Amino acid sequence: MTSATAPLSVFAPAKINLTLHVCGRRADGYHLLDSLVVFAGAGDWIRVRRADDIRLDITGPYSEGLSGEGDNLVTRAARHLLAVTGRKEGAHITLEKNLPIASGIGGGSSDAAATLIALSQLWDENLAQLADTDLAAKLGADVPVCLRRAPAFMRGIGELLTPAPDLPSAWLVLVNPNTPLATKTVFGALGGRYSAPQPEAIYAGLPTAADLARALKNGRNDLAAPAEEVMPGIAEMRAALEETQGCLLARMSGSGPTCFGLYGESQAAHAAAAALKAARPGWWVAPAPLL
């Protein structure tokens, strides 16, 4: 394969909600959030090459749970980008699906964001200008932060983004039971259990992962309790992470069911992941650096 025909590849990292406060609900039914979002070095891949129309192939261990047709976020992102730019082009897109589906780590949103990045490069569009439009928000509440792919405070319904302070080097171990959990179901079980926003200042100037863990304990994930009511196995995953050596904090991400453990070193994270894989071979387990 020559460089002229080689696909352009963009990583789609898992989005992790280190904290997630649900602060209320708008009249239109959308919930107001306050979340510290980071990204992990585990994720999907988007590969694009020029074509006459928009085509999507899906590969990877979780490809069977997705369709290459219709309302897939990847094809929606491509068509939205064409509409915004007015271009009359196509692309052959390949999604390598490595992240579990409906897992609370923004896989679909990150895939959509990576598609926008990849196609803007393929078609020589200015991504900075595109980021100033509401293109990403039209694709989903998590797509704008996934387009930035940097630690941020996410507020409103996901459209209000503030850069987070520099966070210390850390590792995560992600654990999923290989059972999807619909976001709508979890929010439906939340009821009126709302909480106040978290102060940004507590995350400034943290030198170590242990310091980060202590700061995170001032926050929580308000969706954890309703998610565990719907899927009690989430508590088991969280407890299993807490029992691994070197785990500084264990919490559910997003609307679940994926849980993460926070570690200070790569060696501790990989050892924890190996132990969890051996004990529960039916779980998806992935050690990954905090990006």
N, C-alpha and C positions, 0 to 999 in steps of 0.2 A: 504493500500500500504506500503510495507516495504522499508527500505532505499536501499536495494539491487536493487529494481526495480524502485525507484523514478527517475524521469528525472533530469538531470543536467540543471540548468537554468542560463541564462546570459542575463542581461538587454542590450538593444540596444538603447541608448539615442539619442534624436534628436540632429542633428548637426546644430549649428546656426552660420551664418556668421555675426559677429558684424560689420565688414566692408568687402567690396569686390571691389577692384580696378582691372579693366581689363587694363593691361598695353601694350597690343599689341597682335599680332597674328603670329604664326609660319607659315613657308611655307607649312606645312602639314595640316594647317587649325585649329590646336588646339590653343586656346587662352591662353595667359600668364596672370596669376592671382597673386594678392597680397591680402591676406585675413587674418583677425584675426578671428580664429575659436574657438568657445567654445561649450560646451555640456549642455543640459538641462535635468532636472529630469522628463521629459515626454518622452515616447518612446515605443518601441515594446519589446517583449520578445522572446528569442530563447530557446527552451527546447529540449534536445537530450537524447536519450537512445540507447543502442546497438541494432543492427539489422543486418540481413544478407546482405542487400543492402541499397542504399540511398533512403529514402522515405520522403516525405514532406506533412504535413497537415497544413492548414492555417485556423486560427480561428480569432476572434476579429471583431470589428465593421467595419474594412475596408478590410475584407478578400475577399469580392466578387470582388474587383477590381484586384485581383491577381490570377495567375494560379499556381497550384502545380507542373506543368510539365514544360519541355522544358528549357527555358533560364532564369528562375528565378535566381536572384543573390544568393539566399541561396543555391540552389542545385549546382550552378556553383562553389561557394566557397567550398562546400564539395568535389566536384569532383577534383577541383584543388588541394586541400589539399592531397587527396589520391594520385594524380599524383606526387606531390612533395616529399611526404614521402615514396612512394612505398608500402604503406600498402594495404592489401587486406581485408578490413573490410567494414561495413556499419553502418548506423545510421538511426533511426527514428527521424526525426526532426519536431518539431511543431513550427510554427511561429505565435505568437499572434500579429496581426496587429492592432495597436492602432493609428498609425499616418496616416494622409491622404496621398494618393499616388500622386506622381509628384507634391510635395508641396514645394520644395526648402529647406528642412531641412534634407536631406541626409538619409531618411528612408531606402531605399534599400541598400545603402552603409553601414549604421550602422548595418543593419541586416546581411549583408555579413561578416562584421568584427566580430560581436558577434558569428556568426556560426564558424568562424575560432577559436575564443577563446574557445567556448564550445567544439568543436570537438578535439582541441589540449589537453584539459583536459580529455575528455572521452577516447581518445586514448593514453594518456600519452606522448604527443609530447612536445618538448621544444619550447614554443611560442617565446621566445627571439631570438632563432636561426631562426625561421620561419619569424620573422619580418625583419630580415636582407636580406631576399630574395626579389625578385620582385613579389612574389605571390600576395600580396595585390594590387599592382599597376595594375596587369593584370586584376583584377576584376573591376576596375574603378578608376577614378582620386580621388574620395573622400574616398576610402577605406583605404589608408594608415593612414590618420589622424584619421579616425574612429577606427582604430585598436589601436591607441595610447590613444584615448578618454581622452585627456587632452588639455587645452588651448594651441594653437599653431599658429604661423604664417605659412601660407600655400602659397607657391610660385611655380613658374614654371607652369606646368599644374596640380599641386597637389602633385607632388612627392618630392618637397623640403620643408622640415618641420623644423622649429626652435621652441623650447619651448618658450611660452610667459611668461612674468613676472607674479608673483603671482597677481591675480586679487582680488578685494574686494568681500565680500559677497554681493550677489544681487539676485533679483528675476526677472523672465520673465513672461509675458503673451503672449502666442502664439495664433494667430488668422488666420484661413484659411476659405475661402468661400465655401469649399467643392466642388470646381471645379478644376480639374487638369490643370497644365500649363507645357507644354513640354519645357525642357531646350533648345533644339535645336531651337525652335521658338523664344525664347527670345534673344539668341545670334544672330539669323538671323536678328532681328530688331535692334541690337546694332549699326551696321555700323562701322564707325571708331572712335567712341566716347571713346577713351582711356585716361588713366590718369597715373600719376607717382606713384611709390610705396610710401607707408607711412613709416615714421621713427618709428622704434620699441621703441625708448627711451621715447616717449610720454606716453607709457603705464606702465612705471616702477614707483613703489612707490606710487600707488594710494590707499589711505586709505578708501575711501567710494565709494558707487555706484554713488553718484553725481559727484565725481571726474572722475570716469570711463566714465560717460555720457559726461562730458565736453571734455575729451580726444577723445572720439569717434566722436565728432562733427568736428574734424580735418580730418576725413575720410568720406566715403560715401559708397553706393552700386551703382556701375556704371550700374548694370542691372535693377535698379528700373525704370528709365525713359522708356527704351524699353518695360519692362514688363507692365507698366501702359498703354502704347500705345496699347498693345495687349489685356490687361484686365483692363479697367478703374476702376473696382471695388476695385483694390488694394489700390488706393488713399483713398477710403472711409474707408477701414479697418485701414489704417495708421492714418487717421484723427480721427477715433473713439477711437483709443488707446491714441492719444495725448490729447484727451479731458477728459480722466479718471484721477481721483485725484491721485497724486503721481507719474505719469508717467514722467520719466526723459528724455526719448528718445524713439521715435518710428521709426522703419525702416523695410524694407523688408529684408528677409533672402535669400541668394542664388539667384537663378533665379526665386523665387517666386512660387506661390503667397502668401505664409505664411509671415505674418508680426509679429514683436515682439515689445512689450513695455518693457522697463527696469525700475525696481522699486527697492527701497532701502530696503523694508520690505515685509515680507510674508503677513501681514494683508492688505497692500495696493494692492498687486498683487491679492489676493483672492477677495477683494472687487471689483476691476476693472473687473476681470473675471466674477463675478456674474452679474455685471451691463451689460456687453457686451452680456452675454448669454440671459439675459432677453430682451434686446433691439433687438437682432438679433439671434433668436433661430435656424436659418438655418446655422449659422456659427459654425465651430469647434473652441472651445476656451479652452485653457489649461493653468492654472498657474503652474509654475515650477521653482524650484531653479536653479541658475547657479551652475553647478557642478565643 
